[in-house]
Amino acid sequence: MNFRKVLRIYRKELLELFRDRRTLFTTILLPVILYPVIFIGLSSLMSRQETKMSEAGATVIVQDHIKDSNSRLLISELKQIPNFQIRESATFIDKLYKEKAIQAVIDISDSTTTDGVVIYKILIKYDKTNDRSDMAYIKLTNQLSIAEKKIVGLRLKTRGIPESYVNAVKVVENNTASSQQMMGLFFGRFLPYMLVMMIITGGAYVATDLVAGEKERKTLETLLVSSAHRNELVLGKYLTIITVSFINVLVNLLSIYFSMSKVLNLTGEVGNQFSFPMGSFALILVALLPLITLFAAILLSISTFSRNMKEAKAYEGPLVIVAMMLGMISFLPSFELNNGLALIPVINISLLFKEIMLQQMQLSHFLITIGSTILLDIIAIYFTIRLFSTESVLFRTEEESISFKSLLKNKRAFFTPYFGMIYYIAAMAAFYYLGFSWQKENLVNGLLQTQIILIFLPVILILKTLKLNQKEVLRLKPTKGINYLLVFLMAFPMFVLSTAIAQLINLIYPFPPEYLKTMNGLMDIGNLPLYKVVMLIALLPAICEEVMFRGFISRFFENYGRWTAIIITALLFGLFHLDMYRMLPVTILGIWLGYLVMQTGSIQMSMLAHFLNNGTAVLVSYLIEKKLFPNLLLSGDDLSWWLLPPAIVILACLVYLFHHQNRTIIEVDIENKEIVCAE
């Protein structure tokens, strides 16, 4: 790779972008004027509106059902509220209230306690959705609190008791957080969300224009025939997105800082005590760089995959929503960064900003956050380079609308990612809305109905409707005899590996007691005999889920390569279980099952491996409960960690033998029903 060509592409793209006045305006000029308008203008407007609403006051009707000296005192105190009109009588009160001519209605009544003390009950009728009515309620309650103290004082005075007699407890607030920390908390909550959205919006326009835009303008072909290699083109465009995104974030951050400083200075003492530490500012920028590069790679992949700018914008929508939801984690209470959360993209940056602003940052959190994000960067840019090097992706044409008749003529037209995702979303919706309800009503019957009705039968019905050969599409055929033996031998080492991953997750994100209780309940369903539990938990999912995922869903992604199909299917398999604690182990298991199928061309391998994995889990759980499992293999209720190294070594050796025995990859041409073999 020639880095000079990368820089040449980079300079070219930057010059073209900054010649575009829209880019200059949205990236640099708009943030400079946006935040002063938002912070200064909005704060001034809010202050003006509060003053205006206070001057407008409110009209309140008081209905006194007691009419003694104390009730008169209450009314006289209410009349002390500035700009309030307190009326003691009126006609058509309900009509006036409905028309918002009056903002509140007060009913004064009384009751007597068992000790003979009279309690005055004040019922305030108001509309919380109406600003004036809500303001009236707040001021009325404050004033009634003052009146209550006066009534209590009069009662004590008549009995010759000093007012201080009722002050048994005095609460004194001692907030140890400095003004700097309080403002840091404020910034730490909203700033991460703002910055995440800035990164995406700042890079989205540039990324969309760099590839999808060039496809529309028919200029991409000219660039591809230049002397620059595909990798150099990708990196040049990648650096362009990073640069523009960083400039956008930096300008936004500076504009926020100066705008907020101006607002705080106008507030007086609090603003003068707060200053944005330059060290925190530098740390935030360093933490932002990996996130900027990650989103730049994702946006460039979207732009490369899209046929035009309109399609790219459609794909960017879900990314914005997901990033927005993850970025809002800083708003939620009781969320603090730990080593586990530091591995989750966006969430880690969001909580790290909070730590930085509160001056409570831990170095381990910072390094894990940066390191995990950089690792995702490498994966994302590798995927982008692969996309940019794939002609079928780079030059995708407009897809024709597909009718049912055309599907019957051309079966391959059905097996596209579009139809695959539609089917998957429908299946997941059915699983969530129907499957959960069935299982909640009756766990045994619910599991049977879910596996057979929602997971297995729809696949068979679709294949029959399209008149496809089920045996060929689902790879329902035997394989070499030695493969069955090798898969059987690999079952326990693979179980140890997946269990170790689950135990590691439990160390980082401790499983809730309710979750553990539910999982243990699955292994002892309704006190069923062990063989029935094995059939329900191991055999049934091994058949039904493998038919759906490794047999059917993987077909929709095979045009992008066998490993792409394996990984995407595994991710969908992990997500389908709707269990955040088991998602990673299940996804890894899905990759393993997909490899077995792709390497042998037989779904029987993944069915056997799936059955053995779930069956081993049921059997081990049963033996532990009956105190029959060897204590040497246990550490408390978990498997001993010493099992992991030999399990990995044994699994690696068996995988080598399995791979050696199945060097020929068997594929099925769905349209022509031909078996294609390749070394």
N, C-alpha and C positions, 0 to 999 in steps of 0.2 A: 504493500500500500504506500502511495506517495502522499505524504502529509502536506506537501506544497499544493497539490491539487485539491486536497480537502479545504485548505485555507482559501484557495482561489474560488471554489464553489461557495464557501462561507461568505467571503467578501461580496461576491456577486449577488447572493440572496439578500444580504443585509442592505446593499445599495438599492436594490429594486424595492425592498420593503419600505425603506425610509424615504424613497421618492413618492411613495403612496401617502397622500395627505391624511387618509383615514387612519393609517397605522400610527403616524406621528400624533394625531389627535387623541386616539383611544389609549395609546401607550404612555405618552408623556404629558400632553397638554390637559387632557380631561382630568387625571388625578390631581393635578396642581390646583384646579379650581373646584373640583368636586367636593373635597372634604371640608374646605372652609365654608362652603355653602351648606353642607350637611350639618357640621358641628356648630359653627358659629351662628349660621342662619337659623337652624332648627332650635338651638337653645334660646336664641332671642325670641323666636316665634312662640315657643312654649311659655317663656316667661311673660310675654305680652298677653298670651291667651289666658294664663292663670290670673294675671292682674285684671284683665277685662272681665273674666267670669266672676272674680271676687267683687268687682265693682257692680256688676249686674245683680249680685246677691240672689236671693230666692224668696219665694212666697210660701209660707208654711201655715197650715191650718192646725190649731190646737183644740182638741175636744177634751175639756176638763170634766170628768165625771165625779170628782170629789169635792172641789171648790172649798178647800180649807186653806189655812195659812201656808202650809208647806207647798201645796200645789200652786198657790199664787206666787210663792217664791220661785218655784221652778219656771213658771211662765215669765216672770219678771227678768230672770237670768237669761232666758232665751231671747228676750227683747234687746239684750245688750250686744248681740252679734251685729257687727256693722253691715249695713245694706240689706238686712233681713227684715221682711215684713211678716210679723207674727199676728195672725188673725185668730180670734177666739170663736168666731161664728161665721158661717157661710152657708149658702144654699147650693144645691146641685154639686156637692163636693166630688162625687165620683166622676161626674162629667168634666169638671174643671181639671181634675187630676189626669183623666184620660186625654184631654186636650193639651196637657202640659202647661196649663195656666198656673198651676201650683206645683211645687217641686217635692213637697213632702206633707204627710198628714200624721199628726201625733195624737195618740189616745192616752190619757192619763187615768189610770185606775189604781186601786190599792188592794192589798190582801194582808192578812194577819198571820204571823208565824205562831208556832205552838207556845212560844214564850210571851205572846201578846204584843210583839213589836210590829208596827205598821210598816209594810214595804210598799213603796210606790212603783207601780209597773208602768213603764213607758214603752208603748208600741209605736215604732216609727215606720211608716209606710213610705217607701221610696223606690225609684227605678234605677238600678245600678248601671244599666246600659246608657242612661242619660247623664252627661257630664255634670250639668247643673244640679240634678237631683242627687248624684253621688257626692258632689261637693257639699251640698246641704246636709246630708247625713253625717259626714265627717265633722263638720262644724257644730252640728247639733249635739252629737255625742260628746265632743270636747267640752262644750258649754254645760251640758248636763252633769258631767263629772265634777265641774267646779261647783255647781249647785248642790250636788250630793254632799260635798265636803261641808258646805255651809249648813245644811240641814242636820248633819251629824254633829257639827259644832254646837248648834242650838240645843239639841237633845242633851248633849253632855253638860252644857252650861246650866240647864234647868235642874240637873241632878248634882251640881257642884263638882263635876269631874273635869279636870283640864283636858284639852283636846289632845295633848301629847300622850294621853293614856292609851289611845287606840293605835299608836305607832309602835307596835311590838317588833316589827322587822323593818330595817332600812336597807334597801338594796343600792349599792354603789357600783356603778359600772367602771371597770378598769380594763379597757381594751389595750392589750400589750402590743397589738399590731400598730406599727407606725403609719403615718400618712402615706409614706412611700409604699408600704406593703398593701395598704387598702387600695390605692390606685393601681398597684401591680395586680391585685386580684381582679379589679375591673377590666384592665387591659388583657389579663391572662384569660379571661372568659370569652371576650368577643373578638380579640385580635387573631387567634388561630383560625377561626372560621372565616374571617375576612381575608386573611392571607391565602388560605387554600383556594377560595373562590377567585382571588386575583390571579393566582398561578394558572388556573384552568382557563379562565376567560382571556387572560393575556396571551396564552400560548395557542388557544383554540383557533383564533382567526388566522394566525400566522401558519400553523400546521395545515389547516384546511387549504389555504391558498398555495402552499409549497408543492403539494402533489395532486390533490383532487382538483385544485384550481388549474394547474398546468394540464391536467387531462382534459378539462373543459376547453381550455384555450388551444389545445393541440400543440403545445410546445414541449411536452415531456419527451416525445420521440427525438426531437432535435438534441436535447440534453443527453439522452441515452447513447447517441451515436458519437458523442465527443470522446476524447482520449481518456477521460476520467472513468475509473472503475466504478461499478455499482456501489461497492462499500464506501468509496470516497464520496460519492454523491449523497449517500445516506448520512454519513457523518457530517458533511458540510451543511445539509439541511437541518440535522439534529442540533448542531452548534448554533445555528440561526435561531431556532425556536428557544433554546436555552437562553441565549443572549437577550432576545426581546422579552421573554418572560421575566428574566432577572431585572432588566431595566424597569419593566412595568411594576414589579413588586417593590423595587427599591424606591421608585418615585412615589408609589402609593404609601409606602411606609413612612417616608420623610414627610409627605403631605399630612398624613394622620398625626405624626408627632408634632409638627409645627401648629397644626390646627387645634389639636387638643391642648397644647401648651398655651395658646392664645385664650382658649375658653377658660382654662384653669386659672390663668393670671387674672382674668376678669372676675373670678369668684373670690379672689382675695387670699386669705391666709393659707387655705388648703392647697391652692394652686402654687403658691410660693414655696411650700414645703416639698413639692413633688418635682423630681427631675428624672428624665429617662437616662439610666446609666449607659454610658457608651459601651461598657463591657457586655451588658445584656443585649444591646443593639447588635454588636458583632457576633455574639453567640447565635442569635436568631437568624442572622444572615447565613452563617455557616450551616446551621441546621436546615435552612431552607434549600440550600443548593442540591442535596440529594433528592429532595421532593420535587424540585423544579425539573431536574433531569429525568426523574421517573415519569412525571406527567408529560414531559416533552416526548419521550419514547412512545408512550401510550397514544398520544394525540397523533404522532407521526404514523404509527401503525394504522390508526383509524383512517387517516387521510390516504394512506397507500392502498388500503383495502377498498375504499369507497370509489364508486364509478364517477361521482361528481360531488360538488360542494354541498348540494342539497342532501345527499345521502350521508355525507360526513357529519353534517349538523345533526341529522337524526340519530346517528350513533353516539355523538357527543352528549346528547341529552341524558341518557342513563348514567354516563360517567359523572356528569355534574351532580345528579341527584345523589348517587352513592357517596361521592366526595363530600357533598354538603351534609349528609347525615353523619358521616364519620367525623367531620370537622366540628360538628355541634356537640361532640362528647365533652368539650371543655365547659359547656353550659350546665352539665348535669352535676348535681352535688355528690360528694363522697367518691368521686373518681380520681384516684391518684396514680401516677405513673409507677409501674413496677417492671421488673425484668421481663415478665410475660407480655404485658401490654406494649412494652418497647419493641416487640417484634411485629406488631400489627401496623401496617402502613396507614398514614394519615392520623389515626388515633394516637400513635406514638409522638408525632410531631406536635399535635394539638396539645397533649398533656405536657410535653416537654416545654413548650412555650409558657405554659402556666407556671411550671417550676422555675423557669428563668425569670419571669416577671416577679415572682414572689421571693426571688433570691434564695431558693431552696434546691437548686439543681444538684443532682448527684452525678458524678463523672461516669459511673457504670451505666446509668440510664442514657446519658448523652452518647456514649460510645456504641451501645447496643442499637439505639435508634438510628444513628448514622450508618453503622455497619449493615444492619438489616435492610435499610432503604437502598444502600449502594448495591447490595446483592440483587435486589429486585430490579435496579437500574440495568445491571448487566444482562439479566434475563430478558428484560423488555427490549433493550436495543438489539440483542441477538435475534429476537423474534421479528423485530422490524426489518433487520437486514435480510432475514429469510423471506419475508413477504416481498420486499423490494426486488429480490432476486428471482421471484417466481413469476414467470410471464403470464400464466393464467390468472393470477391475482392482479398484477399490475395493469393488465389490459382487459379487465373484465368488461363485458359489453352489457347493454341493457337486456334484462331477462324478459322474455315474452310471458304474457299471462298464460297460465297452464290450466286447462280445463280437465274435467274428469275423463273425457274421451281421449285427450292427448296423453294422459297418464297411462291409460290402458295400452296405447300404442307404443309409448316410450317409457318403460318402467324406470329407467335411470333418471329421468327428470324428477321423480319423486324423492330420490335419495340425495337431497341437497341440505345444507345447514339450515336454510329457511324453514323447510318443512320439519326438519328434525327438532328445531327449537319450538315450533308451534306444538308438535306432539308432546314434547317434554313438559312444556308449561301447562298444557291441558292435563297431563298425567299428574303433575305435582299439585295442581289445583284440586283435582279429584281426590288425591291422597290426603290433602290437608282438610278439605271440607267434609268428605265422606268417610275416609279411612279412620281419621281420628275419632269421629263420632261413633262409628261402629265399634272401635276398640274400647272406647270409654263405656259403652253400653254393655258389651260382653267381650272380654279380651280374647278369648279363644276363638269365638265365631268371627270377631272383628278382624283378627289376623288372617284367618282363612279367607274371608270375603275380600280383604284388601289385596292379598297376594293373587288370588285367582281372578276376581272380577275386575280389579282396577289395574293390575300390573300385567298379568298373563293374557287374558282373553282379548283385550283391545289389539294387541300385536297380531294375534292369529286372525282376527276379523279383518284387519287392514290387509294382510297378506292374501287372504282369500278373496277380498273384494277386488284387489289389483291383479288377481290371478297369477301371483308369484309362487315359485317353487319354495315352499317353506323349508324343506331340507337343505336346499342350497343357500338360501338367504341367511338362515339362522345357523348354518354350519353344523347341522345335526348329523354328524357322521363320526365313525370311530377313527382312532389313530393308532400309532404303533403301541404294542403291548407294553414296552419298556416305559413309555410316557406315563402310563397309569401308575406304575411302581414309583417313578421318580417324583410325581406330584404327591403321592401318598407319603413318601419319605420327607418331602419338603414341608409338609403340613405343620408339624410341631415347631420347627425353627421359625417358620413364618408367623405362627401364632405368638411365639415368644417375642419376636421383633415388633409386631403390631401392639402387643400388650405392653411392652416396654415404652413405646411411644405414648400410649394412653396414660401410663403411670407417670411419665415425664410431664405430660400436660397437666396431670393432677397436681404435680409439685408446683408448677408455675401458676395454673389457674385451678385452685382447689374446687373439686366437684361439690355442689350443694348436697346436704344430707337427703333432701327430697329426691334428687336425681339418682343418687346411689340406691335409695330404697326402691325406686321405679325399676332400675336396671336389675337389681336382685330379684324383683318380682317377676321379671321376664323369664328368669331361669327356673322359677318354681311356680308355674302358672296353675292356679287353682288346684295345687297339690296333685297334678297329673303324674302318671307314671313316667319314669325317665325316658322310655322309648317314644312316648307321645310328645314329650317336650322336644326331643331331638328331631322328630318329624316336623313339628311346627316351627321350630326356631332355625333348624339347619337344612332339612331336606326341601321343604316348600320354598323358602327364599332362594336356595341354590338353583332350583329349576326356574321359578317365575322371574326372579330378578335378573338372572343371567340371560334368559330369553329376551327380556326387555332391553338390557343395557349392552352386553357384549354381543348379543345376536342381532338386535334391531337398531338401537340408537347409534352404535358405532358405525353402521353403514352410511349414515348421513355425513360423516366427516372423513371418509377414507380417501376422497379425492385430494386431500391435503397431505397425505402420507400416513403410513401406519402408526408412527409414534404420535403424530398429532391427534389421530383418532383415538389412540389409547389414552392419552392424557386428558383430552376434552371429555371423553366418556367417563373417565375416573372422577374428574371434578364434578360432573353432573351426578354421578353415582353418590359421591360424598354429600353433595348438597341436598339430594333427594331425601336423605334420612332426617333432615331438619333437626340436626343435633350438633350444636357448635362444639361440644366437648369431644364427640367422636368423628368429626368431619375429617380431620387430618389422618387418623389411622384408617378410616374407611376409604379415603381417597387413595392412600398408598396401597391398600389391599386391592382397590379397583385397577390401579396400574399393573399390579402383579397379575390379576386375573386377565386383563386385556392382553398382556404379553403372552400368556399361555395360549390364548385363543389365536392370536396373530401368528405365533410361531408354528403352531401345529395345524391351523385351519379347522380346528374342531372345538365346538363349544362344550363338549363333554369334559375337556380339561378344566375350564373355569367352573363348571358345575361341580366337579369332584373337589376342586380346591376350595370353593365356597362352602360346600357341605362339610368338609373336614375342618375348616377354620371355625365355623359356627358350632359344629358338633364338639370340637375340642373345648371351646369356651363353656358349653353346657356341661360337659363331662368334668372339667376341672372345677367349675363352680360347685357341682354336686359332690365331688370328692372332698373339697375343702369344707363344705357344710357338714359332711358326715365324718370329718376328722380322719379321712382315709388317704389324703394326699400327703406325700412324703414331706416332712417338715424341712428337710434339707433344701427343698426347692422353693421354700416360702420365706418371706420376710414380712411378718405380720399377716395381713390378708392379701398381700401382693406377691407376685413372683420375685424370687431373688434376682438381684442385678447381675450376679455372677453367671447366670444362664445366658446373658446377652452375647458376650464374646464368642463362646463356642457355637451358639446358634447362628451367628453371622458367618463364621468360618464354614460350618456344615452347609448352610444355605448357599454360600458362594460356590462351593465345590459341586453341589447338586445342580445348581443353575448352569455351571459350565458344562456338565455332562448332558443336561437337557438341551442346551443350545447346540452342542456338538451333534446330538442325535437328530436335531431338526433344523439343519442348515437350509433346507429348501423351504421357502415361504410359500404357502398355498393360499391363493386368492380366488375368489369367485366373481366372474363377470355376470352381474345381475341381469343385464339386458339380453345377452346372448347365451346365458346359462352355460358358460364355458369355465373350466378350471385352468387358471394360469399359474405356472410354477416359475420361480426365480430364485437364483442362489443369493 
